[in-house]
Amino acid sequence: MSAARSGISALRKIKGFTPRLPQRLKGGTVEKWVKYWQMVVKDYKEVFVDVIKESREKPVKAAFYISFLSGLAYAFRTNPDKKDFLDNLQFYLNESALLSDKIRNPEVDAHYTYMKECFDLQLVRRISLGIGSFLWIDNYSNDCGLFKTSCSYLKPQFLTFHNRIVDVGCFGQWWAIREKLKDFDINPEEWKEESPAEKKE
């Protein structure tokens, strides 16, 4: 509360402060510029005072807005990039190299191998929304100079674009690769019982 009161007191002092301009500067661009910024400070002062008053009257609502804005700020700060995805991918490749083919999950293994090949071919693209990101797969590398890479009819289409998205990232995580990482050492085929015909063979 003391901080809020100090802020209001400072704004009151700013409101009462009027810079004195030399006579030669009055009526010109400088005076208009000064008046403009005085109006801006006045507007922000009124908004700040209103926010403080409303937060005192409705503390639950104020707490909700503060939490929401804090969440947005955290999401913006922890928006993952391609380097974060590559770190997760490399972690999997290192871990899977220590396991037998019989133990590794073939579906997860195929997905990570596919992603590695896409990175090697420079096909992976990232779309950042500020608070989150998408990874998607393009048809060609940016370095490819063939005609079909610039033909609008052969570029990814909007209606089928969702099929190209391979991961969604927010709050410091790429969630699809993180989910697949949970089962990378579980092979569903490993413990299937053999049929009687297979046992005879």
GIBEL-V317674 format. One record per pair of residues at least 12 apart in sequence whose ideal C-beta (glycine too) atoms are under 10 Angstrom apart, sorted by the first residue. I is the first residue (numbers start at 0). J is the second residue. If there is no record, write none. Layout:
# GIBEL-V317674
I:J  I:J
This chain:
# GIBEL-V317674
0:51  0:55  3:47  3:48  3:50  3:51  3:52  3:54  3:55  4:51  6:44  6:47  6:48  6:51  7:44  7:47  7:48  7:51  7:52  9:44  10:40  10:41  10:43  10:44  10:45  10:47  10:48  11:44  11:48  13:37  13:40  13:41  13:43  13:44  14:37  14:40  14:41  14:44  14:45  16:37  16:40  17:33  17:37  18:30  18:33  18:36  18:37  20:33  50:64  70:130  70:170  71:129  71:130  72:130  73:130  73:169  73:170  73:171  74:128  74:129  74:130  74:131  74:169  74:170  74:171  75:128  75:129  75:130  75:131  75:169  76:130  76:170  76:171  77:130  77:131  77:168  77:169  77:170  77:171  77:172  78:127  78:128  78:129  78:130  78:131  78:132  78:168  78:169  78:170  78:171  79:125  79:127  79:131  79:132  79:134  79:166  79:167  79:168  79:169  79:170  79:171  79:172  79:173  79:174  80:125  80:127  80:132  80:134  80:168  80:173  81:118  81:123  81:124  81:125  81:132  81:134  81:168  81:173  83:132  83:168  83:171  83:172  83:173  83:176  84:114  84:118  84:123  84:125  84:132  84:134  84:165  84:166  84:168  84:172  84:173  84:175  84:176  85:114  85:115  85:118  85:123  85:173  86:173  87:111  87:114  87:166  87:172  87:173  87:176  87:177  87:179  87:180  88:111  88:114  88:115  88:118  88:173  88:176  88:180  89:115  90:176  90:180  91:103  91:107  91:108  91:110  91:111  91:114  91:115  91:176  91:179  91:180  91:183  92:108  92:111  92:112  92:114  92:115  94:180  94:183  94:184  95:107  95:108  95:111  95:112  95:183  95:184  97:184  98:183  98:184  98:186  99:184  99:186  99:189  100:186  101:186  101:188  101:189  102:183  102:184  102:185  102:186  102:189  103:183  103:184  103:185  103:186  103:189  104:179  104:181  104:182  104:183  104:184  104:185  104:186  104:187  104:188  104:189  105:186  105:187  105:188  106:179  106:182  106:183  106:186  106:187  107:176  107:178  107:179  107:180  107:181  107:182  107:183  107:184  107:185  107:186  108:179  108:183  108:186  110:165  110:175  110:176  110:179  110:183  111:176  111:179  111:180  111:183  113:136  113:165  114:134  114:136  114:165  114:166  114:175  114:176  114:179  117:134  117:135  117:136  117:137  117:165  119:140  120:136  120:137  120:139  120:140  120:143  121:137  121:139  121:140  121:141  121:142  121:143  122:135  122:136  122:137  122:138  122:139  122:140  122:141  122:143  122:163  123:135  123:136  123:137  123:140  123:165  123:166  124:136  124:137  124:141  124:155  124:163  125:166  125:168  126:160  126:164  127:168  128:168  128:169  130:169  130:170  131:167  131:168  131:169  131:170  131:174  132:166  132:167  132:168  132:169  132:173  133:160  133:161  133:163  133:164  133:165  133:166  133:167  133:168  134:163  134:164  134:165  134:166  134:167  134:168  134:173  134:175  134:176  135:155  135:160  135:161  135:162  135:163  135:164  135:165  135:166  136:155  136:162  136:163  136:164  136:165  137:154  137:155  137:163  138:153  138:154  138:155  138:163  139:153  139:154  166:178  166:179
